[in-house]
Amino acid sequence: MTSRLATGALALGQTLVWAGLYYIFPALLVRWEDDFGWGRAETALGMTVALIVSALAAPLAGRIIDRGRAPVLMAGAALLGGAALVLLTRIESLWQFHAIWAVIGLAMAGCLYEPCFAAITRAGPARARRRITAVTLVAGFASTLAFPAASLLADGPGWRAAALAAAAAVALLGAPLLWFGLRALGDPPAPAPDAPPARSTGKVLRRPEFWLLAAGFALIGLNHWMLIAHLLPLLGERGTDPGAALLAISLIGPMQVTGRVVLVLIGEARISARSATRFAFAGLTLASLSLLAVPALGGAGVLALGLFVVLQGACVGLNSILRPVLTAELFGPGAFGAVSGTIALPYIAASALAPFLGALVWNASGYTAMLWTTAFTAFAALVMVSLIRRPVLPQEKVQAGMRAN
């Protein structure tokens, strides 16, 4: 019962911090442009700044979790994010806006999925996949909460009221839920007396599997956010009806939840994390290729668009579960926070730079070239994870020796 309460509290807490710290940005982007008269690029730079700061701080957050300070880190980061949202309502200039989002990026590093999943894995590697899946099934609806709530408040009292409501949700509800959930998970299981010392972060970083995994997921971050940032103009250029384009982008979020549900139904006994990751990366490759086929199919192009929505949404939804699970499977729970935080750094940085890089490709050669780029990045990621061979962990060597004796 305690385990279920802990997972439920973390799921609700993650929903609130994702809604209040992440999705509040796209939900209020146009309001800031209208209120301050800023251009789209300079306003959107705020989220890029936040994500880059979050990426740089991720390894430090992981090391704090490895020291057993996850409740303090995540609750404190949520409180920091809430305070920054309050300050956001007092800004008067663009540099202040960017500075506030740098602080929010620091808060993201301490309380979003990466530290949460690291803490869950550290507390119980055997149950991590089930717990992480449960958290993402609930938190996947954060955008469903954020967009209508922010729109309703912004249309009434104004965007500042929406930001203050988000601050209250993050600091007064999200922070206590994260604190309670992490405390209820308990301490990690003690290692067996005859178990060898856990691998240090330095030893893990010297393994080729680490770099293949980090590069593979970074390419997937580049793939997904390049597509999402440019999807509406891309579909318009390819002759898709504006209503169909809006429907397509609005369904990607629910498809992420659907992908996670399918993974639960299949069960970890039937498919390993590595096999599921290869399947997801292959699906993302096919998703980009399906968009390339939209103009050539004429009226049947809507079927290719539907295939893209299903594959892109479902496969990206799987990745948020599989990245921490596969990291633990390959490298073990020792120093997991630092290892997973280091793997997250290139992923988050690539996600932050993806819209800009997509614009560069579009300016040079158009959206067809960008789609070939996203198909290539997903395929390259598939090749990288396919090259990974699971190493035998030290604990398994000891167990094998005991069985032999």
RODO-247104 format. One record per residue (C-alpha): residue number from 0; z, x, y. Coordinates in nm, 2 decimals, always signed. Layout:
+------+--------+--------+--------+
| nupa |     pz |     px |     py |
+------+--------+--------+--------+
|  NUM |      Z |      X |      Y |
...
+------+--------+--------+--------+
END
This chain:
+------+--------+--------+--------+
| nupa |     pz |     px |     py |
+------+--------+--------+--------+
|    0 |  +0.00 |  +0.00 |  +0.00 |
|    1 |  +0.09 |  +0.28 |  +0.24 |
|    2 |  -0.25 |  +0.45 |  +0.17 |
|    3 |  -0.43 |  +0.12 |  +0.25 |
|    4 |  -0.23 |  +0.08 |  +0.57 |
|    5 |  -0.31 |  +0.43 |  +0.67 |
|    6 |  -0.68 |  +0.39 |  +0.61 |
|    7 |  -0.68 |  +0.06 |  +0.79 |
|    8 |  -0.50 |  +0.20 |  +1.09 |
|    9 |  -0.75 |  +0.49 |  +1.11 |
|   10 |  -1.04 |  +0.26 |  +1.07 |
|   11 |  -0.93 |  +0.04 |  +1.36 |
|   12 |  -0.83 |  +0.35 |  +1.57 |
|   13 |  -1.17 |  +0.51 |  +1.52 |
|   14 |  -1.35 |  +0.18 |  +1.61 |
|   15 |  -1.16 |  +0.17 |  +1.94 |
|   16 |  -1.21 |  +0.54 |  +2.04 |
|   17 |  -1.58 |  +0.53 |  +1.95 |
|   18 |  -1.62 |  +0.22 |  +2.15 |
|   19 |  -1.42 |  +0.34 |  +2.45 |
|   20 |  -1.52 |  +0.71 |  +2.47 |
|   21 |  -1.88 |  +0.72 |  +2.32 |
|   22 |  -2.05 |  +0.38 |  +2.34 |
|   23 |  -1.91 |  +0.31 |  +2.68 |
|   24 |  -2.16 |  +0.56 |  +2.82 |
|   25 |  -2.49 |  +0.39 |  +2.72 |
|   26 |  -2.32 |  +0.05 |  +2.78 |
|   27 |  -2.26 |  +0.14 |  +3.15 |
|   28 |  -2.54 |  +0.39 |  +3.22 |
|   29 |  -2.76 |  +0.14 |  +3.42 |
|   30 |  -2.45 |  +0.02 |  +3.62 |
|   31 |  -2.38 |  +0.38 |  +3.74 |
|   32 |  -2.74 |  +0.43 |  +3.84 |
|   33 |  -2.73 |  +0.10 |  +4.04 |
|   34 |  -2.39 |  +0.17 |  +4.20 |
|   35 |  -2.44 |  +0.53 |  +4.30 |
|   36 |  -2.82 |  +0.55 |  +4.33 |
|   37 |  -2.85 |  +0.84 |  +4.08 |
|   38 |  -3.16 |  +0.90 |  +3.87 |
|   39 |  -3.17 |  +0.84 |  +3.50 |
|   40 |  -3.19 |  +1.21 |  +3.40 |
|   41 |  -2.90 |  +1.33 |  +3.62 |
|   42 |  -2.68 |  +1.04 |  +3.51 |
|   43 |  -2.76 |  +1.08 |  +3.14 |
|   44 |  -2.67 |  +1.45 |  +3.17 |
|   45 |  -2.31 |  +1.34 |  +3.16 |
|   46 |  -2.33 |  +1.26 |  +2.79 |
|   47 |  -2.51 |  +1.58 |  +2.72 |
|   48 |  -2.22 |  +1.77 |  +2.89 |
|   49 |  -1.97 |  +1.57 |  +2.69 |
|   50 |  -2.14 |  +1.65 |  +2.36 |
|   51 |  -2.18 |  +2.02 |  +2.43 |
|   52 |  -1.81 |  +2.05 |  +2.52 |
|   53 |  -1.72 |  +1.85 |  +2.21 |
|   54 |  -1.93 |  +2.08 |  +1.99 |
|   55 |  -1.77 |  +2.40 |  +2.14 |
|   56 |  -1.42 |  +2.26 |  +2.09 |
|   57 |  -1.48 |  +2.13 |  +1.73 |
|   58 |  -1.38 |  +2.46 |  +1.55 |
|   59 |  -1.06 |  +2.48 |  +1.75 |
|   60 |  -0.98 |  +2.12 |  +1.67 |
|   61 |  -1.03 |  +2.20 |  +1.30 |
|   62 |  -0.79 |  +2.49 |  +1.31 |
|   63 |  -0.52 |  +2.27 |  +1.47 |
|   64 |  -0.57 |  +2.03 |  +1.18 |
|   65 |  -0.53 |  +2.31 |  +0.93 |
|   66 |  -0.19 |  +2.38 |  +1.08 |
|   67 |  -0.08 |  +2.03 |  +1.00 |
|   68 |  -0.10 |  +1.90 |  +1.36 |
|   69 |  -0.36 |  +1.62 |  +1.31 |
|   70 |  -0.14 |  +1.33 |  +1.44 |
|   71 |  -0.05 |  +1.52 |  +1.76 |
|   72 |  -0.41 |  +1.63 |  +1.81 |
|   73 |  -0.58 |  +1.30 |  +1.76 |
|   74 |  -0.33 |  +1.08 |  +1.94 |
|   75 |  -0.31 |  +1.33 |  +2.23 |
|   76 |  -0.69 |  +1.35 |  +2.25 |
|   77 |  -0.71 |  +0.97 |  +2.27 |
|   78 |  -0.46 |  +0.97 |  +2.55 |
|   79 |  -0.66 |  +1.24 |  +2.73 |
|   80 |  -0.97 |  +1.03 |  +2.69 |
|   81 |  -0.80 |  +0.72 |  +2.82 |
|   82 |  -0.67 |  +0.91 |  +3.13 |
|   83 |  -1.02 |  +1.05 |  +3.20 |
|   84 |  -1.17 |  +0.70 |  +3.19 |
|   85 |  -0.91 |  +0.59 |  +3.45 |
|   86 |  -1.02 |  +0.88 |  +3.67 |
|   87 |  -1.38 |  +0.79 |  +3.62 |
|   88 |  -1.32 |  +0.47 |  +3.82 |
|   89 |  -1.22 |  +0.69 |  +4.12 |
|   90 |  -1.53 |  +0.92 |  +4.14 |
|   91 |  -1.75 |  +0.94 |  +4.44 |
|   92 |  -2.00 |  +1.22 |  +4.36 |
|   93 |  -2.22 |  +1.33 |  +4.07 |
|   94 |  -2.03 |  +1.65 |  +4.00 |
|   95 |  -1.71 |  +1.46 |  +3.96 |
|   96 |  -1.89 |  +1.23 |  +3.71 |
|   97 |  -2.01 |  +1.53 |  +3.51 |
|   98 |  -1.66 |  +1.69 |  +3.52 |
|   99 |  -1.50 |  +1.37 |  +3.39 |
|  100 |  -1.74 |  +1.36 |  +3.11 |
|  101 |  -1.67 |  +1.72 |  +3.02 |
|  102 |  -1.30 |  +1.62 |  +2.98 |
|  103 |  -1.40 |  +1.32 |  +2.77 |
|  104 |  -1.61 |  +1.55 |  +2.56 |
|  105 |  -1.29 |  +1.75 |  +2.49 |
|  106 |  -1.12 |  +1.43 |  +2.39 |
|  107 |  -1.41 |  +1.34 |  +2.16 |
|  108 |  -1.36 |  +1.68 |  +1.98 |
|  109 |  -1.00 |  +1.58 |  +1.91 |
|  110 |  -1.02 |  +1.22 |  +1.80 |
|  111 |  -1.37 |  +1.11 |  +1.67 |
|  112 |  -1.50 |  +1.13 |  +1.32 |
|  113 |  -1.49 |  +1.51 |  +1.27 |
|  114 |  -1.11 |  +1.56 |  +1.31 |
|  115 |  -1.04 |  +1.23 |  +1.14 |
|  116 |  -1.24 |  +1.32 |  +0.83 |
|  117 |  -1.10 |  +1.67 |  +0.82 |
|  118 |  -0.74 |  +1.53 |  +0.83 |
|  119 |  -0.83 |  +1.27 |  +0.56 |
|  120 |  -0.98 |  +1.54 |  +0.33 |
|  121 |  -0.68 |  +1.78 |  +0.39 |
|  122 |  -0.44 |  +1.50 |  +0.30 |
|  123 |  -0.60 |  +1.42 |  -0.03 |
|  124 |  -0.94 |  +1.56 |  -0.13 |
|  125 |  -0.96 |  +1.34 |  -0.44 |
|  126 |  -0.95 |  +1.02 |  -0.24 |
|  127 |  -1.14 |  +1.15 |  +0.07 |
|  128 |  -1.48 |  +1.00 |  -0.01 |
|  129 |  -1.33 |  +0.65 |  -0.05 |
|  130 |  -1.11 |  +0.67 |  +0.26 |
|  131 |  -1.39 |  +0.81 |  +0.47 |
|  132 |  -1.63 |  +0.54 |  +0.36 |
|  133 |  -1.37 |  +0.27 |  +0.44 |
|  134 |  -1.32 |  +0.41 |  +0.79 |
|  135 |  -1.69 |  +0.43 |  +0.86 |
|  136 |  -1.75 |  +0.08 |  +0.73 |
|  137 |  -1.52 |  -0.06 |  +1.00 |
|  138 |  -1.59 |  +0.19 |  +1.28 |
|  139 |  -1.97 |  +0.13 |  +1.23 |
|  140 |  -1.92 |  -0.18 |  +1.44 |
|  141 |  -1.79 |  +0.01 |  +1.74 |
|  142 |  -2.11 |  -0.04 |  +1.93 |
|  143 |  -2.10 |  -0.41 |  +1.85 |
|  144 |  -1.77 |  -0.42 |  +2.03 |
|  145 |  -1.85 |  -0.19 |  +2.32 |
|  146 |  -2.18 |  -0.33 |  +2.44 |
|  147 |  -2.10 |  -0.70 |  +2.48 |
|  148 |  -1.75 |  -0.63 |  +2.61 |
|  149 |  -1.87 |  -0.38 |  +2.87 |
|  150 |  -2.15 |  -0.61 |  +2.97 |
|  151 |  -1.92 |  -0.90 |  +3.02 |
|  152 |  -1.68 |  -0.71 |  +3.23 |
|  153 |  -1.94 |  -0.53 |  +3.43 |
|  154 |  -2.11 |  -0.86 |  +3.51 |
|  155 |  -1.78 |  -1.00 |  +3.63 |
|  156 |  -1.53 |  -0.77 |  +3.80 |
|  157 |  -1.76 |  -0.47 |  +3.78 |
|  158 |  -1.81 |  -0.15 |  +3.58 |
|  159 |  -1.48 |  -0.01 |  +3.69 |
|  160 |  -1.30 |  -0.30 |  +3.52 |
|  161 |  -1.49 |  -0.22 |  +3.20 |
|  162 |  -1.39 |  +0.14 |  +3.22 |
|  163 |  -1.03 |  +0.05 |  +3.27 |
|  164 |  -1.04 |  -0.19 |  +2.98 |
|  165 |  -1.19 |  +0.09 |  +2.76 |
|  166 |  -0.91 |  +0.32 |  +2.88 |
|  167 |  -0.64 |  +0.07 |  +2.78 |
|  168 |  -0.80 |  +0.02 |  +2.44 |
|  169 |  -0.83 |  +0.39 |  +2.37 |
|  170 |  -0.49 |  +0.50 |  +2.50 |
|  171 |  -0.26 |  +0.19 |  +2.43 |
|  172 |  -0.42 |  +0.08 |  +2.10 |
|  173 |  -0.64 |  +0.37 |  +1.96 |
|  174 |  -0.39 |  +0.65 |  +2.01 |
|  175 |  -0.09 |  +0.47 |  +1.83 |
|  176 |  -0.32 |  +0.36 |  +1.55 |
|  177 |  -0.44 |  +0.71 |  +1.49 |
|  178 |  -0.09 |  +0.85 |  +1.51 |
|  179 |  +0.04 |  +0.60 |  +1.26 |
|  180 |  -0.25 |  +0.63 |  +1.02 |
|  181 |  -0.23 |  +1.01 |  +1.01 |
|  182 |  +0.15 |  +1.01 |  +0.96 |
|  183 |  +0.12 |  +0.76 |  +0.69 |
|  184 |  -0.14 |  +0.97 |  +0.50 |
|  185 |  +0.14 |  +1.22 |  +0.44 |
|  186 |  +0.12 |  +1.60 |  +0.38 |
|  187 |  -0.15 |  +1.76 |  +0.17 |
|  188 |  -0.06 |  +1.80 |  -0.20 |
|  189 |  +0.11 |  +2.13 |  -0.28 |
|  190 |  -0.11 |  +2.38 |  -0.47 |
|  191 |  -0.02 |  +2.46 |  -0.83 |
|  192 |  +0.21 |  +2.76 |  -0.87 |
|  193 |  -0.06 |  +2.96 |  -1.05 |
|  194 |  -0.35 |  +2.86 |  -0.82 |
|  195 |  -0.52 |  +3.14 |  -0.63 |
|  196 |  -0.50 |  +3.15 |  -0.25 |
|  197 |  -0.74 |  +2.92 |  -0.07 |
|  198 |  -1.06 |  +3.07 |  +0.07 |
|  199 |  -1.03 |  +3.19 |  +0.43 |
|  200 |  -1.27 |  +3.07 |  +0.69 |
|  201 |  -1.42 |  +3.41 |  +0.71 |
|  202 |  -1.51 |  +3.42 |  +0.34 |
|  203 |  -1.67 |  +3.08 |  +0.37 |
|  204 |  -1.88 |  +3.18 |  +0.67 |
|  205 |  -2.02 |  +3.47 |  +0.47 |
|  206 |  -2.16 |  +3.24 |  +0.20 |
|  207 |  -2.53 |  +3.14 |  +0.23 |
|  208 |  -2.44 |  +2.78 |  +0.12 |
|  209 |  -2.24 |  +2.74 |  +0.44 |
|  210 |  -2.54 |  +2.83 |  +0.66 |
|  211 |  -2.78 |  +2.62 |  +0.46 |
|  212 |  -2.55 |  +2.32 |  +0.50 |
|  213 |  -2.48 |  +2.38 |  +0.87 |
|  214 |  -2.85 |  +2.43 |  +0.95 |
|  215 |  -2.96 |  +2.13 |  +0.74 |
|  216 |  -2.72 |  +1.89 |  +0.91 |
|  217 |  -2.81 |  +2.03 |  +1.26 |
|  218 |  -3.18 |  +1.95 |  +1.19 |
|  219 |  -3.08 |  +1.60 |  +1.09 |
|  220 |  -2.89 |  +1.56 |  +1.42 |
|  221 |  -3.21 |  +1.68 |  +1.60 |
|  222 |  -3.42 |  +1.43 |  +1.40 |
|  223 |  -3.21 |  +1.13 |  +1.46 |
|  224 |  -3.12 |  +1.16 |  +1.82 |
|  225 |  -3.47 |  +1.27 |  +1.92 |
|  226 |  -3.60 |  +0.94 |  +1.77 |
|  227 |  -3.32 |  +0.72 |  +1.90 |
|  228 |  -3.35 |  +0.85 |  +2.26 |
|  229 |  -3.73 |  +0.80 |  +2.27 |
|  230 |  -3.77 |  +0.50 |  +2.03 |
|  231 |  -3.85 |  +0.23 |  +2.29 |
|  232 |  -4.12 |  +0.43 |  +2.48 |
|  233 |  -4.25 |  +0.57 |  +2.15 |
|  234 |  -4.30 |  +0.22 |  +2.00 |
|  235 |  -4.45 |  +0.10 |  +2.33 |
|  236 |  -4.71 |  +0.38 |  +2.32 |
|  237 |  -4.79 |  +0.29 |  +1.96 |
|  238 |  -4.86 |  -0.07 |  +2.05 |
|  239 |  -4.54 |  -0.24 |  +1.93 |
|  240 |  -4.44 |  -0.56 |  +2.10 |
|  241 |  -4.14 |  -0.50 |  +2.33 |
|  242 |  -3.94 |  -0.77 |  +2.16 |
|  243 |  -4.00 |  -0.62 |  +1.82 |
|  244 |  -3.91 |  -0.28 |  +1.96 |
|  245 |  -3.58 |  -0.40 |  +2.09 |
|  246 |  -3.51 |  -0.58 |  +1.76 |
|  247 |  -3.58 |  -0.26 |  +1.57 |
|  248 |  -3.35 |  -0.04 |  +1.77 |
|  249 |  -3.07 |  -0.30 |  +1.76 |
|  250 |  -3.09 |  -0.32 |  +1.37 |
|  251 |  -3.04 |  +0.06 |  +1.32 |
|  252 |  -2.67 |  +0.03 |  +1.36 |
|  253 |  -2.62 |  -0.25 |  +1.11 |
|  254 |  -2.84 |  -0.06 |  +0.87 |
|  255 |  -2.60 |  +0.23 |  +0.89 |
|  256 |  -2.32 |  +0.01 |  +0.77 |
|  257 |  -2.56 |  -0.13 |  +0.50 |
|  258 |  -2.62 |  +0.23 |  +0.37 |
|  259 |  -2.25 |  +0.29 |  +0.34 |
|  260 |  -2.20 |  -0.03 |  +0.15 |
|  261 |  -2.47 |  +0.06 |  -0.09 |
|  262 |  -2.30 |  +0.40 |  -0.14 |
|  263 |  -1.97 |  +0.22 |  -0.22 |
|  264 |  -2.15 |  -0.01 |  -0.47 |
|  265 |  -2.32 |  +0.28 |  -0.65 |
|  266 |  -1.99 |  +0.47 |  -0.67 |
|  267 |  -1.91 |  +0.84 |  -0.66 |
|  268 |  -1.91 |  +0.85 |  -1.04 |
|  269 |  -2.28 |  +0.77 |  -1.05 |
|  270 |  -2.41 |  +0.99 |  -0.77 |
|  271 |  -2.27 |  +1.32 |  -0.65 |
|  272 |  -2.25 |  +1.40 |  -0.28 |
|  273 |  -2.53 |  +1.66 |  -0.31 |
|  274 |  -2.76 |  +1.42 |  -0.48 |
|  275 |  -2.69 |  +1.15 |  -0.22 |
|  276 |  -2.75 |  +1.40 |  +0.06 |
|  277 |  -3.09 |  +1.50 |  -0.08 |
|  278 |  -3.18 |  +1.13 |  -0.11 |
|  279 |  -3.07 |  +1.06 |  +0.25 |
|  280 |  -3.28 |  +1.36 |  +0.39 |
|  281 |  -3.58 |  +1.25 |  +0.19 |
|  282 |  -3.54 |  +0.90 |  +0.33 |
|  283 |  -3.53 |  +1.03 |  +0.68 |
|  284 |  -3.85 |  +1.23 |  +0.62 |
|  285 |  -4.02 |  +0.91 |  +0.50 |
|  286 |  -3.88 |  +0.72 |  +0.80 |
|  287 |  -4.07 |  +0.94 |  +1.05 |
|  288 |  -4.39 |  +0.93 |  +0.84 |
|  289 |  -4.37 |  +0.55 |  +0.84 |
|  290 |  -4.37 |  +0.54 |  +1.22 |
|  291 |  -4.67 |  +0.77 |  +1.22 |
|  292 |  -4.85 |  +0.50 |  +1.01 |
|  293 |  -4.77 |  +0.21 |  +1.25 |
|  294 |  -5.10 |  +0.22 |  +1.46 |
|  295 |  -5.32 |  +0.27 |  +1.16 |
|  296 |  -5.19 |  -0.03 |  +0.98 |
|  297 |  -5.27 |  -0.28 |  +1.26 |
|  298 |  -5.09 |  -0.61 |  +1.20 |
|  299 |  -4.92 |  -0.47 |  +0.89 |
|  300 |  -4.76 |  -0.20 |  +1.12 |
|  301 |  -4.46 |  -0.43 |  +1.14 |
|  302 |  -4.39 |  -0.35 |  +0.78 |
|  303 |  -4.39 |  +0.02 |  +0.84 |
|  304 |  -4.16 |  -0.04 |  +1.14 |
|  305 |  -3.93 |  -0.23 |  +0.92 |
|  306 |  -3.93 |  +0.05 |  +0.66 |
|  307 |  -3.84 |  +0.29 |  +0.94 |
|  308 |  -3.54 |  +0.08 |  +1.05 |
|  309 |  -3.41 |  +0.05 |  +0.70 |
|  310 |  -3.45 |  +0.42 |  +0.61 |
|  311 |  -3.34 |  +0.57 |  +0.94 |
|  312 |  -3.04 |  +0.35 |  +0.97 |
|  313 |  -2.92 |  +0.36 |  +0.61 |
|  314 |  -2.97 |  +0.73 |  +0.56 |
|  315 |  -2.80 |  +0.84 |  +0.89 |
|  316 |  -2.52 |  +0.61 |  +0.79 |
|  317 |  -2.48 |  +0.80 |  +0.47 |
|  318 |  -2.47 |  +1.13 |  +0.65 |
|  319 |  -2.15 |  +1.06 |  +0.84 |
|  320 |  -1.98 |  +1.03 |  +0.50 |
|  321 |  -2.16 |  +1.29 |  +0.31 |
|  322 |  -2.12 |  +1.58 |  +0.55 |
|  323 |  -1.74 |  +1.62 |  +0.52 |
|  324 |  -1.74 |  +1.52 |  +0.15 |
|  325 |  -2.01 |  +1.78 |  +0.06 |
|  326 |  -1.83 |  +2.04 |  +0.27 |
|  327 |  -1.51 |  +1.99 |  +0.07 |
|  328 |  -1.71 |  +1.98 |  -0.26 |
|  329 |  -1.88 |  +2.31 |  -0.18 |
|  330 |  -1.59 |  +2.51 |  -0.02 |
|  331 |  -1.27 |  +2.33 |  -0.13 |
|  332 |  -0.99 |  +2.19 |  +0.09 |
|  333 |  -0.86 |  +2.53 |  +0.20 |
|  334 |  -0.91 |  +2.59 |  +0.58 |
|  335 |  -1.12 |  +2.27 |  +0.57 |
|  336 |  -1.06 |  +2.17 |  +0.93 |
|  337 |  -1.19 |  +2.50 |  +1.06 |
|  338 |  -1.48 |  +2.50 |  +0.82 |
|  339 |  -1.59 |  +2.15 |  +0.89 |
|  340 |  -1.54 |  +2.20 |  +1.27 |
|  341 |  -1.77 |  +2.50 |  +1.25 |
|  342 |  -2.03 |  +2.31 |  +1.06 |
|  343 |  -2.00 |  +2.03 |  +1.32 |
|  344 |  -2.07 |  +2.26 |  +1.61 |
|  345 |  -2.45 |  +2.31 |  +1.55 |
|  346 |  -2.48 |  +1.94 |  +1.45 |
|  347 |  -2.33 |  +1.81 |  +1.77 |
|  348 |  -2.51 |  +2.06 |  +1.99 |
|  349 |  -2.84 |  +1.97 |  +1.83 |
|  350 |  -2.77 |  +1.60 |  +1.88 |
|  351 |  -2.69 |  +1.67 |  +2.25 |
|  352 |  -3.01 |  +1.87 |  +2.31 |
|  353 |  -3.24 |  +1.64 |  +2.10 |
|  354 |  -3.34 |  +1.39 |  +2.38 |
|  355 |  -3.44 |  +1.68 |  +2.61 |
|  356 |  -3.63 |  +1.87 |  +2.33 |
|  357 |  -3.80 |  +1.54 |  +2.24 |
|  358 |  -3.91 |  +1.51 |  +2.60 |
|  359 |  -4.05 |  +1.86 |  +2.60 |
|  360 |  -4.26 |  +1.78 |  +2.29 |
|  361 |  -4.38 |  +1.46 |  +2.44 |
|  362 |  -4.48 |  +1.63 |  +2.77 |
|  363 |  -4.67 |  +1.89 |  +2.58 |
|  364 |  -4.85 |  +1.68 |  +2.31 |
|  365 |  -4.73 |  +1.32 |  +2.31 |
|  366 |  -4.52 |  +1.11 |  +2.07 |
|  367 |  -4.74 |  +1.17 |  +1.77 |
|  368 |  -4.65 |  +1.53 |  +1.78 |
|  369 |  -4.28 |  +1.44 |  +1.83 |
|  370 |  -4.30 |  +1.23 |  +1.51 |
|  371 |  -4.45 |  +1.51 |  +1.31 |
|  372 |  -4.16 |  +1.73 |  +1.45 |
|  373 |  -3.89 |  +1.48 |  +1.34 |
|  374 |  -4.06 |  +1.45 |  +0.99 |
|  375 |  -4.07 |  +1.83 |  +0.97 |
|  376 |  -3.70 |  +1.87 |  +1.07 |
|  377 |  -3.59 |  +1.62 |  +0.81 |
|  378 |  -3.80 |  +1.78 |  +0.54 |
|  379 |  -3.68 |  +2.13 |  +0.63 |
|  380 |  -3.32 |  +1.99 |  +0.60 |
|  381 |  -3.41 |  +1.85 |  +0.26 |
|  382 |  -3.53 |  +2.19 |  +0.14 |
|  383 |  -3.21 |  +2.36 |  +0.27 |
|  384 |  -2.97 |  +2.13 |  +0.09 |
|  385 |  -3.19 |  +2.15 |  -0.23 |
|  386 |  -3.14 |  +2.53 |  -0.22 |
|  387 |  -2.77 |  +2.49 |  -0.23 |
|  388 |  -2.61 |  +2.56 |  -0.56 |
|  389 |  -2.25 |  +2.46 |  -0.59 |
|  390 |  -2.03 |  +2.77 |  -0.63 |
|  391 |  -1.74 |  +2.77 |  -0.88 |
|  392 |  -1.42 |  +2.74 |  -0.67 |
|  393 |  -1.13 |  +2.97 |  -0.75 |
|  394 |  -0.92 |  +2.68 |  -0.88 |
|  395 |  -1.19 |  +2.59 |  -1.13 |
|  396 |  -1.20 |  +2.94 |  -1.26 |
|  397 |  -0.83 |  +2.94 |  -1.32 |
|  398 |  -0.85 |  +2.60 |  -1.50 |
|  399 |  -1.14 |  +2.72 |  -1.71 |
|  400 |  -0.94 |  +3.03 |  -1.81 |
|  401 |  -0.64 |  +2.81 |  -1.91 |
|  402 |  -0.87 |  +2.59 |  -2.13 |
|  403 |  -1.01 |  +2.90 |  -2.29 |
|  404 |  -0.67 |  +3.02 |  -2.38 |
+------+--------+--------+--------+
END
